[in-house]
Amino acid sequence: MIKNISIVFATVLLGVIVMLLIIFLTGCKTQRTIPKASRFSGDHTTVQIRGMWFICYQSRTNGFPRVPPPIHTAHCDCLVDKSRENFSSSDYKTYDADNLTIFFRDKSIECELQSKVQPPVNPV
């Protein structure tokens, strides 16, 4: 009878040890986080970003005064984001003005096409 109790005790103890091992081994799994590549170069200053945005906004409100401001805001957000995706802060000094003008024109068209509401074709 004592032998049966020690067999039962040993079986229960072994079962508890196996369960604890399973819990510890599966519960202590490390999760690897893969860093995502940033959309932006990250070296633009706040003043540069605000400056690009303000020039865009002012140009659009002057060219299309009847278009509601939120449309201009969304367009300029898009344009500045595309600029930051393609250029680092120092790139603006190395590219000539003609290439930058072409870039901003093309990206402006892309932003217009992405927008659901577009300004009138002929500005006032």
N, C-alpha and C positions, 0 to 999 in steps of 0.2 A: 504494500500500500504506500509506503514511504517512497519506494522506487517509482510508482506511478505518479505521485505528486511531484517528484523532482523532474520527471520527464515532461509533465504538463508545464511546470514552472520554466524549464529550459526552453520548451517550444514557444511559450508565451514571450519569454525574454528575447528569444531570437526573432520572433515576429515584430516585437516593439523596436528592436535594433534595426531590422530591415526597413520598417516604416519610417523611422527617424532618418535613416540614410537617404531614403527616397525623397523625403521632404527637404532635407538639407541640400541634396544635390540638384534638385529641380528648382528649389526656391532661391538659390544663390547664383542663379544664372546672370552673367553680366550681359548687358545689352550694348552693342556697339552702335555708336552714332556716326554716321558718315557725314562729314561736313559738306553742306551744299555750296556749290560755287556761287559767289555773290553776283547779282545782276549788274552791280555797279562797281567801278574801280575803287570808290570809297575815298578818293583823295580830293574831291571837290569841297571847297569851303562853303559854309552857309551863305556867305556873301555872294559867291559865284553863282550858286544855285538860284538865289533870290534875284540876282541881276539878270540871268538868262530868262527866268520866268517873267520878270517885270517887262523886259524888252518885248517878249512874245505877247504878253497881255496888252501892253500899250499899243503895239502894232495892230493887233486884231481889233481892239476897241476903236481905234482910229479908222481902220479900213472897213469895219462892219459895225457901225454904231447902233444899229437897230437889233442886233443879235443880243439875246440875254446874256448877262455876265457869266452865269454858270457854264454856258457852252464854251466861252473863251477860257474859263478856268480849267475845264477838263482837257481842252486842246493843249493848253500850255503845260499842264502836268504831263501829258503824254509826250510832248516834244522834248521837255527837259529830261524825262526818263530815258528816251531814246538816245539823246545826246550823251548822257552819263553811261549808258550801256556801251557806246561805241568809242568814246574818247575818255582819256584820263585828263586831269586838270592841266597837265603840262602839254598835252597834244595841241591845244588851241593855239599855242605860240609857234608850233612847228609847221602847221598847215597854212597854206596861203588862203587868203580871203575868198577867192573864187571857189575853191574846193569846199570850204565851210559853207558858203552860200548855197552851193548845189546840194550838199548834205542836208542842210536845214530845210531847203525847199522840198526835197524828196520825202524827208521824214514828216514834214508838215502835211504833205498829201496823204501819207500813210495814216497819220492821226485823224485826218478828215474822213478817210474811208472807214476807219474803225468806229468813228462817232456815228450815233444813230441820227442825230440832228445836225444838219450842215448849214453853214451860213449861205446867204444868197450868192448867186454866181457873180452878179455885177454889184460891186460895192457902191454905196452912195457917195 
